[in-house]
Amino acid sequence: MDAPADATATVATLSSLPSEILLSIVDLYLESLDPSDHEFRQKQLTKLCRVCPNLRNAIEGCSKYWTTISSALRTETLMLAYLARSAG
């Protein structure tokens, strides 16, 4: 279906979406991953945090993503970051 000639297209960027929508997208992505591979899931969360500041703030502010700590987090700094984020 074609848009009317006088219609203006609206483009939503990641920075314009509310946190609830961003987190729904993250949830859908994480559901597609192997739930038993915690290390890989944590790496993917870290990569998603690098996409844009709005996505990073949404992910870091959602405690449910930081409740499982993998032995892959070998530095004290990472462990402390996960613990702080899991507090919600």
C-alpha atoms as a printed R data frame, in Angstrom:
   type eleno elety resid chain resno      x       y      z
1  ATOM     1    CA   MET     A     1  0.000   0.000  0.000
2  ATOM     2    CA   ASP     A     2  1.492   3.309 -1.085
3  ATOM     3    CA   ALA     A     3  1.483   6.326  1.184
4  ATOM     4    CA   PRO     A     4 -0.437   9.394  0.055
5  ATOM     5    CA   ALA     A     5  1.651  11.906 -1.887
6  ATOM     6    CA   ASP     A     6  1.368  14.499  0.880
7  ATOM     7    CA   ALA     A     7  2.384  12.097  3.681
8  ATOM     8    CA   THR     A     8  5.624  12.790  5.508
9  ATOM     9    CA   ALA     A     9  7.776   9.832  6.441
10 ATOM    10    CA   THR     A    10  8.858   9.588 10.042
11 ATOM    11    CA   VAL     A    11 12.026   7.740 10.882
12 ATOM    12    CA   ALA     A    12 12.641   6.543 14.418
13 ATOM    13    CA   THR     A    13 16.244   6.269 15.511
14 ATOM    14    CA   LEU     A    14 17.470   4.255 18.473
15 ATOM    15    CA   SER     A    15 18.095   7.473 20.349
16 ATOM    16    CA   SER     A    16 14.461   8.485 19.940
17 ATOM    17    CA   LEU     A    17 12.895   5.238 21.188
18 ATOM    18    CA   PRO     A    18 11.776   4.892 24.802
19 ATOM    19    CA   SER     A    19 13.662   2.488 27.055
20 ATOM    20    CA   GLU     A    20 10.696   0.090 27.180
21 ATOM    21    CA   ILE     A    21 10.853  -0.440 23.405
22 ATOM    22    CA   LEU     A    22 14.632  -0.803 23.410
23 ATOM    23    CA   LEU     A    23 14.480  -3.387 26.184
24 ATOM    24    CA   SER     A    24 11.792  -5.322 24.309
25 ATOM    25    CA   ILE     A    25 14.126  -5.483 21.319
26 ATOM    26    CA   VAL     A    26 16.998  -6.639 23.536
27 ATOM    27    CA   ASP     A    27 14.738  -9.303 25.090
28 ATOM    28    CA   LEU     A    28 13.773 -10.638 21.660
29 ATOM    29    CA   TYR     A    29 17.410 -10.818 20.656
30 ATOM    30    CA   LEU     A    30 18.501 -12.553 23.866
31 ATOM    31    CA   GLU     A    31 15.671 -15.087 23.541
32 ATOM    32    CA   SER     A    32 17.172 -16.157 20.218
33 ATOM    33    CA   LEU     A    33 20.458 -17.087 21.919
34 ATOM    34    CA   ASP     A    34 21.334 -20.318 23.692
35 ATOM    35    CA   PRO     A    35 20.155 -19.722 27.282
36 ATOM    36    CA   SER     A    36 22.805 -22.029 28.712
37 ATOM    37    CA   ASP     A    37 25.718 -20.070 27.202
38 ATOM    38    CA   HIS     A    38 25.945 -17.306 29.811
39 ATOM    39    CA   GLU     A    39 29.366 -16.129 28.697
40 ATOM    40    CA   PHE     A    40 28.184 -15.532 25.113
41 ATOM    41    CA   ARG     A    41 25.036 -13.747 26.310
42 ATOM    42    CA   GLN     A    42 27.137 -11.438 28.501
43 ATOM    43    CA   LYS     A    43 29.415 -10.650 25.564
44 ATOM    44    CA   GLN     A    44 26.389  -9.814 23.433
45 ATOM    45    CA   LEU     A    45 25.027  -7.476 26.118
46 ATOM    46    CA   THR     A    46 28.397  -5.735 26.222
47 ATOM    47    CA   LYS     A    47 28.355  -5.321 22.447
48 ATOM    48    CA   LEU     A    48 24.806  -3.955 22.517
49 ATOM    49    CA   CYS     A    49 25.886  -1.384 25.102
50 ATOM    50    CA   ARG     A    50 28.282   0.022 22.512
51 ATOM    51    CA   VAL     A    51 25.578   0.709 19.905
52 ATOM    52    CA   CYS     A    52 24.413   4.055 21.283
53 ATOM    53    CA   PRO     A    53 24.190   5.839 24.639
54 ATOM    54    CA   ASN     A    54 20.402   5.429 24.857
55 ATOM    55    CA   LEU     A    55 20.625   1.661 24.411
56 ATOM    56    CA   ARG     A    56 23.519   1.462 26.859
57 ATOM    57    CA   ASN     A    57 21.611   3.374 29.539
58 ATOM    58    CA   ALA     A    58 18.541   1.181 29.054
59 ATOM    59    CA   ILE     A    59 20.513  -2.068 29.283
60 ATOM    60    CA   GLU     A    60 22.699  -0.990 32.190
61 ATOM    61    CA   GLY     A    61 19.636   0.246 34.066
62 ATOM    62    CA   CYS     A    62 17.783  -3.066 33.750
63 ATOM    63    CA   SER     A    63 18.891  -5.312 36.601
64 ATOM    64    CA   LYS     A    64 17.568  -8.538 35.048
65 ATOM    65    CA   TYR     A    65 20.420  -8.539 32.524
66 ATOM    66    CA   TRP     A    66 23.080  -8.501 35.217
67 ATOM    67    CA   THR     A    67 21.915 -11.206 37.634
68 ATOM    68    CA   THR     A    68 24.021 -14.043 36.170
69 ATOM    69    CA   ILE     A    69 27.752 -13.692 36.555
70 ATOM    70    CA   SER     A    70 29.993 -15.882 34.443
71 ATOM    71    CA   SER     A    71 33.450 -17.053 35.407
72 ATOM    72    CA   ALA     A    72 34.540 -15.298 32.194
73 ATOM    73    CA   LEU     A    73 34.456 -12.039 34.157
74 ATOM    74    CA   ARG     A    74 37.985 -12.354 35.359
75 ATOM    75    CA   THR     A    75 38.547  -8.826 36.563
76 ATOM    76    CA   GLU     A    76 37.338  -7.347 39.797
77 ATOM    77    CA   THR     A    77 36.146  -4.240 37.944
78 ATOM    78    CA   LEU     A    78 33.771  -6.270 35.762
79 ATOM    79    CA   MET     A    79 32.492  -8.255 38.720
80 ATOM    80    CA   LEU     A    80 31.769  -5.081 40.663
81 ATOM    81    CA   ALA     A    81 30.018  -3.531 37.655
82 ATOM    82    CA   TYR     A    82 27.745  -6.563 37.301
83 ATOM    83    CA   LEU     A    83 26.977  -6.563 41.016
84 ATOM    84    CA   ALA     A    84 26.100  -2.868 40.985
85 ATOM    85    CA   ARG     A    85 23.871  -3.233 37.906
86 ATOM    86    CA   SER     A    86 22.081  -6.273 39.322
87 ATOM    87    CA   ALA     A    87 20.881  -4.249 42.312
88 ATOM    88    CA   GLY     A    88 18.389  -2.394 40.103
